[in-house]
Amino acid sequence: MCKIILHAAKYPHCTVNGVLLIEKSKYKDCPTVLSIVDCVPLFHVGNGLTAMVEVALTQIDYYCRDKGLILAGYYQANTNLKDSAPDYFAKRMADKIQENFSSAVLVMIDNSKLSLDCYEDALNVYSHSDGKWKLNDDLNISEKEPNTLAALSSLLHNKSYRTLVDFDNHLDNVALSWQNVSLNEEIARLL
């Protein structure tokens, strides 16, 4: 959850999106629980550009195979503060992921719930049912640690979002890693 919100915080004036990853081994042991272990921030400009999406997903697929991960969902924050509904692109991306992983989720950030002090979870989780993406209040992808919101608040106050690298940044400068190793370590320390 932390990296998703940091992506939105870094680009509050843009639609941002990314993909969610789970561990293959843990999913095989307990397929009814979807425990997101990481996310990969994709874009803050050029949403919907097919060539860029294909390049990003190909690299992420190789990364997942190497690390024993599964691409399990898609997230997006819309540009408009009051708009937290999935648009056509979000649904299409989630559909593509769901074709390869039947338990995929679509996560939309509710921008109206974002604040520096993180009083509440700002993620709306959708599941695929009857051919449609429907809000599912029973699903929660947030970390199980009880101090997730406090950790997120600390990251926001420290402006850690400045170090986040999304795939757009990586395409601009390939020396920047979309894997965000240092940021992941900082998040892990706070959790």
CORWOGI-V23590 format. One record per backbone hydrogen bond with DSSP energy under -1.0 kcal/mol. CO is the residue of the C=O (numbers start at 1). NH is the residue of the N-H. E is the energy in kcal/mol with one decimal. If there is no record, write none. Layout:
co=CO nh=NH e=E
co=CO nh=NH e=E
This chain:
co=1 nh=5 e=-2.1
co=2 nh=6 e=-2.4
co=3 nh=7 e=-2.0
co=4 nh=8 e=-1.7
co=5 nh=9 e=-2.4
co=6 nh=10 e=-2.1
co=7 nh=11 e=-1.4
co=11 nh=14 e=-1.8
co=16 nh=77 e=-2.6
co=17 nh=42 e=-2.9
co=18 nh=75 e=-2.9
co=19 nh=40 e=-2.6
co=20 nh=72 e=-2.8
co=20 nh=73 e=-1.0
co=21 nh=37 e=-2.5
co=21 nh=38 e=-1.4
co=22 nh=70 e=-2.7
co=23 nh=27 e=-1.9
co=24 nh=28 e=-2.2
co=25 nh=29 e=-1.6
co=26 nh=30 e=-1.7
co=30 nh=33 e=-1.7
co=38 nh=21 e=-3.0
co=40 nh=19 e=-2.0
co=41 nh=167 e=-1.1
co=42 nh=168 e=-1.6
co=43 nh=17 e=-1.6
co=46 nh=49 e=-2.1
co=49 nh=53 e=-2.2
co=50 nh=54 e=-2.6
co=51 nh=55 e=-2.2
co=52 nh=56 e=-2.4
co=53 nh=57 e=-2.9
co=54 nh=58 e=-2.1
co=55 nh=59 e=-2.1
co=56 nh=60 e=-2.5
co=57 nh=61 e=-2.3
co=58 nh=62 e=-2.0
co=59 nh=63 e=-2.2
co=60 nh=64 e=-2.9
co=61 nh=65 e=-2.3
co=62 nh=66 e=-2.1
co=63 nh=67 e=-2.0
co=64 nh=68 e=-1.1
co=64 nh=69 e=-2.6
co=68 nh=24 e=-2.7
co=70 nh=22 e=-2.1
co=72 nh=105 e=-1.6
co=73 nh=20 e=-2.5
co=74 nh=107 e=-3.1
co=75 nh=18 e=-1.9
co=76 nh=109 e=-2.4
co=77 nh=16 e=-1.8
co=80 nh=83 e=-1.4
co=87 nh=91 e=-2.2
co=88 nh=92 e=-2.4
co=89 nh=93 e=-2.7
co=90 nh=94 e=-2.4
co=91 nh=95 e=-2.5
co=92 nh=96 e=-2.3
co=93 nh=97 e=-2.1
co=94 nh=98 e=-2.7
co=95 nh=99 e=-1.5
co=97 nh=100 e=-1.0
co=97 nh=101 e=-1.4
co=101 nh=104 e=-1.9
co=105 nh=74 e=-1.8
co=106 nh=126 e=-3.3
co=107 nh=76 e=-2.0
co=108 nh=124 e=-3.2
co=109 nh=111 e=-1.2
co=110 nh=113 e=-2.2
co=111 nh=114 e=-1.3
co=122 nh=110 e=-3.5
co=124 nh=108 e=-2.8
co=125 nh=136 e=-3.1
co=126 nh=106 e=-2.1
co=127 nh=134 e=-2.8
co=129 nh=132 e=-1.8
co=132 nh=129 e=-3.0
co=134 nh=127 e=-2.5
co=136 nh=139 e=-1.5
co=145 nh=148 e=-1.3
co=147 nh=151 e=-2.8
co=148 nh=152 e=-2.7
co=149 nh=153 e=-2.4
co=150 nh=154 e=-2.3
co=151 nh=155 e=-2.4
co=152 nh=156 e=-2.4
co=153 nh=157 e=-2.7
co=154 nh=158 e=-2.2
co=155 nh=160 e=-2.7
co=156 nh=159 e=-1.3
co=159 nh=162 e=-1.7
co=160 nh=163 e=-1.8
co=161 nh=164 e=-1.0
co=166 nh=170 e=-2.1
co=167 nh=171 e=-2.5
co=168 nh=172 e=-1.7
co=169 nh=173 e=-2.0
co=173 nh=176 e=-2.4
co=177 nh=180 e=-1.3
co=180 nh=184 e=-2.7
co=181 nh=185 e=-2.1
co=182 nh=186 e=-2.2
co=183 nh=187 e=-2.5
co=184 nh=188 e=-2.5
co=185 nh=189 e=-2.2
co=186 nh=190 e=-1.5
co=187 nh=191 e=-1.8
